[in-house]
Amino acid sequence: MEIKFGLKLWSINSDLLNKANELIENDVFQYIELTPIPDTEITPFLEVDVPYVIHITTERHGVNIADRGKKKFNLRIIKNCFEWADKLNAKYLILHPGFGLIDDTIDFLEGIDDKRVLIENMPKIGLNNEKMVGYTPKQIKRLMNDKLGFCLDFGHAIKSSVSLDRDYIDFINEFLELKPVMFHLSDGDASNEMDEHMSLGEGNLDLHYFVDCIIGNKSRIVTLETPHHNNLEEDKKNILYLKRLIEE
């Protein structure tokens, strides 16, 4: 199976759709990973015939499935994401497990039974010092509960390994045992426990190791989570950088 590369967009990026479509038509990327933002329209994305993966709206816009007090809000936003996924024929939906208590996240996930849903691993510490859920392989396995899939975010795994004082290669190897369906890839600082999304080559992470992980995995679907500064020039530079690494 060849590696499929994903381009990260948010639903406020409809102005970039034509350029994104061109990159997919030219086989630079093979799909768009799209995050629906509340109060935006799906129409522009329906007009572009490309493969989609949906990244369910995140903490940045108030979603936190570990917060029992926000259950009604969480359900409304996530229902909207499922509607987008259905209309766009998205193969997968990626979900952050939130911050708070893992038991509350598990309770919420009992109401979700859709094999398209992939749980994404998180750093141990959030950007606002939150206690994140899903930062170890053991936690992710509990959240998957033999019914959901897994998206391995290399950067998040490394941030957790720093917090836990673990060797990040050993730590990621444990995540790989959970058979990830997808990957998220960016560069970063291997000594910093706070989440970063650097362009490839700007940090000090072992990118060759990440490539080996992807190639050695049964499913080889990877979204670049590098900066794009409201244009796609950085994405093009990063995908070329990644493809050169793969060819080495």
MARFIGU-394037 format. One record per residue (C-alpha): x, y, z; residue in three letters. Coordinates in nm, 4 decimals, always signed. Layout:
X,Y,Z,rest
X,Y,Z,ALA
...
end
This chain:
X,Y,Z,rest
+0.0000,+0.0000,+0.0000,MET
+0.1342,+0.3400,-0.0997,GLU
+0.1457,+0.6226,+0.1518,ILE
-0.1468,+0.8636,+0.1262,LYS
-0.0714,+1.2215,+0.2263,PHE
-0.3321,+1.4547,+0.3730,GLY
-0.3595,+1.8326,+0.3586,LEU
-0.4927,+1.9962,+0.6756,LYS
-0.7688,+2.2567,+0.6326,LEU
-1.0362,+2.4178,+0.8471,TRP
-1.3815,+2.5076,+0.7159,SER
-1.2855,+2.8770,+0.7300,ILE
-1.0275,+2.8006,+0.4569,ASN
-1.2736,+2.7745,+0.1681,SER
-1.0644,+3.0353,-0.0165,ASP
-0.7844,+2.7764,-0.0387,LEU
-1.0009,+2.5028,-0.1878,LEU
-0.9120,+2.5591,-0.5528,ASN
-0.5399,+2.5430,-0.4757,LYS
-0.5944,+2.2402,-0.2531,ALA
-0.7909,+2.0676,-0.5279,ASN
-0.5099,+2.1364,-0.7733,GLU
-0.2562,+1.9767,-0.5378,LEU
-0.4747,+1.6676,-0.5110,ILE
-0.5351,+1.6501,-0.8867,GLU
-0.1565,+1.6621,-0.9326,ASN
-0.1172,+1.3809,-0.6757,ASP
+0.0899,+1.5956,-0.4382,VAL
-0.1664,+1.5201,-0.1663,PHE
-0.4340,+1.2519,-0.1786,GLN
-0.6992,+1.3861,+0.0596,TYR
-0.8070,+1.6827,+0.2736,ILE
-0.8339,+1.6515,+0.6508,GLU
-1.1034,+1.9057,+0.7301,LEU
-1.2068,+2.0486,+1.0671,THR
-1.5596,+2.1963,+1.0672,PRO
-1.5726,+2.5247,+1.2578,ILE
-1.9089,+2.6203,+1.4124,PRO
-2.1281,+2.8511,+1.2027,ASP
-1.9488,+2.7818,+0.8735,THR
-2.1037,+2.6335,+0.5607,GLU
-2.0292,+2.2969,+0.4026,ILE
-2.1343,+2.4075,+0.0514,THR
-1.7890,+2.5066,-0.0843,PRO
-1.6459,+2.1699,+0.0198,PHE
-1.9275,+1.9779,-0.1470,LEU
-1.8387,+2.1492,-0.4731,GLU
-1.4872,+2.0000,-0.4769,VAL
-1.4695,+1.6304,-0.5611,ASP
-1.1828,+1.5168,-0.3368,VAL
-1.1472,+1.2525,-0.0635,PRO
-1.2045,+1.3862,+0.2879,TYR
-1.1214,+1.2912,+0.6440,VAL
-1.3040,+1.4920,+0.9114,ILE
-1.1221,+1.6107,+1.2219,HIS
-1.3963,+1.6715,+1.4751,ILE
-1.4029,+2.0256,+1.6160,THR
-1.1540,+2.0583,+1.9017,THR
-1.0986,+2.2270,+2.2380,GLU
-1.0124,+2.5466,+2.0529,ARG
-1.3831,+2.5888,+1.9816,HIS
-1.5112,+2.4600,+2.3137,GLY
-1.5492,+2.0871,+2.2531,VAL
-1.4341,+1.8762,+2.5486,ASN
-1.5844,+1.5289,+2.5728,ILE
-1.4278,+1.4820,+2.9186,ALA
-1.6508,+1.7578,+3.0597,ASP
-1.9854,+1.6163,+3.1727,ARG
-2.1266,+1.9658,+3.2043,GLY
-2.0788,+2.0276,+2.8319,LYS
-2.2361,+1.7044,+2.7101,LYS
-2.5258,+1.8721,+2.5297,LYS
-2.2923,+2.1206,+2.3575,PHE
-2.0413,+1.8476,+2.2708,ASN
-2.3117,+1.6280,+2.1196,LEU
-2.4479,+1.9133,+1.9088,ARG
-2.1075,+2.0034,+1.7653,ILE
-2.0054,+1.6416,+1.7088,ILE
-2.3407,+1.5631,+1.5445,LYS
-2.2685,+1.8458,+1.3011,ASN
-1.9280,+1.6907,+1.2237,CYS
-2.0911,+1.3542,+1.1541,PHE
-2.3336,+1.5264,+0.9178,GLU
-2.0401,+1.6840,+0.7332,TRP
-1.8668,+1.3452,+0.7193,ALA
-2.1763,+1.1795,+0.5739,ASP
-2.2277,+1.4487,+0.3106,LYS
-1.8588,+1.4523,+0.2122,LEU
-1.8285,+1.0717,+0.2206,ASN
-1.5411,+1.1035,+0.4676,ALA
-1.3626,+0.7780,+0.5394,LYS
-1.2711,+0.8660,+0.8983,TYR
-1.3490,+1.1123,+1.1778,LEU
-1.0689,+1.1976,+1.4220,ILE
-1.1649,+1.2845,+1.7800,LEU
-0.9672,+1.4429,+2.0650,HIS
-1.0430,+1.2751,+2.4017,PRO
-1.0470,+1.6105,+2.5815,GLY
-0.9130,+1.7144,+2.9210,PHE
-1.0312,+1.6161,+3.2669,GLY
-1.1110,+1.2628,+3.3865,LEU
-1.0703,+0.9626,+3.1592,ILE
-1.3804,+0.7973,+3.3073,ASP
-1.5898,+1.0916,+3.1871,ASP
-1.4458,+1.0552,+2.8368,THR
-1.5235,+0.6826,+2.8432,ILE
-1.8819,+0.7552,+2.9509,ASP
-1.9215,+0.9954,+2.6589,PHE
-1.7749,+0.7486,+2.4101,LEU
-2.0300,+0.4860,+2.5128,GLU
-2.2753,+0.6866,+2.3035,GLY
-2.0559,+0.6716,+1.9919,ILE
-2.0553,+0.3501,+1.7922,ASP
-1.9131,+0.4310,+1.4506,ASP
-1.6093,+0.2468,+1.3165,LYS
-1.5029,+0.5579,+1.1251,ARG
-1.4110,+0.7317,+1.4529,VAL
-1.0401,+0.7402,+1.5381,LEU
-0.9220,+0.8478,+1.8836,ILE
-0.6155,+1.0737,+1.8711,GLU
-0.3471,+1.0551,+2.1406,ASN
-0.2744,+1.3788,+2.3245,MET
+0.0122,+1.5452,+2.5143,PRO
-0.0050,+1.4998,+2.8918,LYS
-0.0242,+1.8769,+2.9445,ILE
-0.2459,+2.1046,+2.7349,GLY
-0.1469,+2.4462,+2.6041,LEU
-0.3279,+2.6038,+2.9002,ASN
-0.1875,+2.3484,+3.1472,ASN
-0.4948,+2.1264,+3.1236,GLU
-0.4702,+1.7620,+3.2294,LYS
-0.5283,+1.5916,+2.8974,MET
-0.6910,+1.2522,+2.8467,VAL
-0.5396,+0.9898,+2.6187,GLY
-0.1689,+1.0562,+2.6577,TYR
-0.0504,+0.6961,+2.7067,THR
-0.1010,+0.3756,+2.5055,PRO
-0.2867,+0.2237,+2.8010,LYS
-0.5348,+0.5138,+2.8068,GLN
-0.5845,+0.5048,+2.4299,ILE
-0.6558,+0.1319,+2.4426,LYS
-0.9236,+0.1946,+2.7073,ARG
-1.0780,+0.4689,+2.4959,LEU
-1.0775,+0.2554,+2.1801,MET
-1.2583,-0.0185,+2.3746,ASN
-1.2316,-0.2616,+2.0814,ASP
-1.4781,-0.0529,+1.8779,LYS
-1.2967,+0.2665,+1.7734,LEU
-0.9782,+0.3180,+1.5730,GLY
-0.6625,+0.5130,+1.6516,PHE
-0.4836,+0.8130,+1.4988,CYS
-0.1220,+0.8342,+1.6163,LEU
+0.0032,+1.1904,+1.6484,ASP
+0.3826,+1.1616,+1.6636,PHE
+0.4288,+1.5094,+1.8092,GLY
+0.1746,+1.4535,+2.0857,HIS
+0.3387,+1.1216,+2.1748,ALA
+0.6763,+1.2905,+2.2101,ILE
+0.5329,+1.5640,+2.4309,LYS
+0.3864,+1.2958,+2.6576,SER
+0.7170,+1.1104,+2.6661,SER
+0.8888,+1.4283,+2.7898,VAL
+0.6284,+1.4709,+3.0658,SER
+0.6658,+1.1065,+3.1666,LEU
+1.0454,+1.1010,+3.1313,ASP
+1.0256,+0.8211,+2.8745,ARG
+1.2424,+0.7503,+2.5709,ASP
+1.0156,+0.8651,+2.2903,TYR
+1.1036,+0.5864,+2.0478,ILE
+1.0171,+0.3183,+2.3035,ASP
+0.7010,+0.5121,+2.3895,PHE
+0.5889,+0.5434,+2.0266,ILE
+0.6613,+0.1747,+1.9671,ASN
+0.4027,+0.0996,+2.2359,GLU
+0.1490,+0.3184,+2.0536,PHE
+0.2239,+0.1322,+1.7297,LEU
+0.1064,-0.1901,+1.8928,GLU
-0.2444,-0.0378,+1.8849,LEU
-0.2332,-0.0516,+1.5020,LYS
-0.3002,+0.3111,+1.4103,PRO
-0.5237,+0.3732,+1.1115,VAL
-0.3812,+0.7217,+1.0525,MET
-0.0873,+0.9397,+1.1529,PHE
-0.0351,+1.3109,+1.2222,HIS
+0.3121,+1.4427,+1.1464,LEU
+0.4986,+1.7621,+1.2332,SER
+0.8384,+1.8571,+1.3729,ASP
+0.9143,+1.9922,+1.7189,GLY
+1.1520,+2.0167,+2.0127,ASP
+1.2232,+1.6791,+2.1738,ALA
+1.2853,+1.8427,+2.5134,SER
+0.9643,+2.0480,+2.5324,ASN
+0.6442,+1.8965,+2.6758,GLU
+0.4180,+2.1667,+2.5282,MET
+0.2541,+2.1002,+2.1926,ASP
+0.4181,+2.2468,+1.8826,GLU
+0.3589,+2.2130,+1.5119,HIS
+0.6847,+2.3064,+1.3423,MET
+0.7647,+2.2632,+0.9750,SER
+0.9661,+1.9525,+0.8937,LEU
+1.3356,+2.0121,+0.9488,GLY
+1.2834,+2.3044,+1.1878,GLU
+1.2868,+2.0865,+1.5005,GLY
+1.5079,+1.8075,+1.6268,ASN
+1.2758,+1.5065,+1.6068,LEU
+1.3853,+1.1836,+1.4375,ASP
+1.1832,+1.2198,+1.1179,LEU
+1.3485,+0.9155,+0.9598,HIS
+1.2109,+0.7077,+1.2466,TYR
+0.8613,+0.8456,+1.1833,PHE
+0.8912,+0.7519,+0.8152,VAL
+0.9966,+0.3992,+0.9116,ASP
+0.6939,+0.3759,+1.1443,CYS
+0.4580,+0.4783,+0.8649,ILE
+0.6130,+0.2478,+0.6053,ILE
+0.6091,-0.0443,+0.8492,GLY
+0.2427,+0.0051,+0.9386,ASN
-0.0419,-0.1752,+0.7633,LYS
-0.2304,+0.1519,+0.7085,SER
-0.0185,+0.4343,+0.5654,ARG
-0.2327,+0.7469,+0.5817,ILE
-0.0573,+1.0557,+0.7161,VAL
-0.1737,+1.4156,+0.7528,THR
+0.0820,+1.6945,+0.7711,LEU
+0.0102,+1.9131,+1.0742,GLU
+0.2655,+2.1785,+0.9891,THR
+0.1980,+2.5551,+0.9669,PRO
+0.0426,+2.6946,+0.6496,HIS
-0.0030,+3.0671,+0.7299,HIS
-0.3277,+3.1017,+0.5301,ASN
-0.1677,+2.9770,+0.2097,ASN
-0.0432,+2.6382,+0.0944,LEU
+0.3184,+2.7253,+0.0180,GLU
+0.4447,+2.5823,+0.3480,GLU
+0.2417,+2.2665,+0.2897,ASP
+0.4055,+2.2198,-0.0498,LYS
+0.7518,+2.2670,+0.1015,LYS
+0.6759,+2.0219,+0.3819,ASN
+0.5357,+1.7496,+0.1578,ILE
+0.8380,+1.7731,-0.0718,LEU
+1.0652,+1.7516,+0.2333,TYR
+0.8771,+1.4433,+0.3552,LEU
+0.8863,+1.2715,+0.0171,LYS
+1.2620,+1.3270,-0.0026,ARG
+1.2985,+1.1616,+0.3390,LEU
+1.0980,+0.8636,+0.2180,ILE
+1.3158,+0.8253,-0.0902,GLU
+1.6421,+0.8288,+0.1089,GLU
end
